[in-house]
């Protein structure tokens, strides 16, 4: 199972790590932490040295009830960061966390490698056409509504069945436009209650039937720290536990804030096999 990033085939039969770099002031865990060039480059260098295959850059916070950010502001935040990273680390495979087609297009022109869309094309009617034109790997996540409304949209007839149907629809739409490399993300924490997040993790192996690489993003999320009655800052151990379960159930990519621990989890789970 491979995806083509800038002409380089990335083999996902061994799980890979995607390190998170939020350049938003209001991200739930690391908001405002990476404000200047030095801190950004230091964090990227650390993640690459620890074994990250991808660096996921986001300039629009998608945490519940996050403030809306204009397209212009998102571009102003993200383009200089992509340029900065590639100037210093030109081989970096940068993933762009955006649901806007224009942001995707501009970032690809600047040298990014793949797009990570929380809305699977539902928040911008031009997104799928843009991905098809760019011919880049596309991560499509399950979400309902927007980051501002999603937490009120948690009613499902059958959680896993509904999400599987959602992906089958979105994958057909992508395939019809000629999009080849698709990764699916079930969207832990997006339009799902605490209990639903654990139900999703418990049944995660069912997503193998889609026959697409699976991304798991549970890093320091509220399903961990609310269950443990702690905070995002103290949720690293819980993150590693759930990442390990995700790997055992078929995850191909772990999207994390803490790369070293995720890489170690992959090595240990691979040793079992």
Secondary structure, DSSP 8 states (H G I E B T S, - for coil): -EEEETTEEEE-SS-EEEEEEE--TT-TTTTTS--SHHHHHHHHHHHHHHT-SEEEEESS--STT-----HHHHHHHHHHHHHHHHHH-TT-EEEEE-S-HHHHHHHHHHT--EEEETTTTSS-TTHHHHHHHHT-EEEEE---S-TTTGGG----SSHHHHHHHHHHHHHHHHHHTT---EEEE--TTSS--HHHHHHHHHTGGGGGGG-SEEEE--TT-HHHHTTTTS-GGG-HHHHHHHHHHHHHTT-SEEEES-HHHHHHHHHHHHHH-
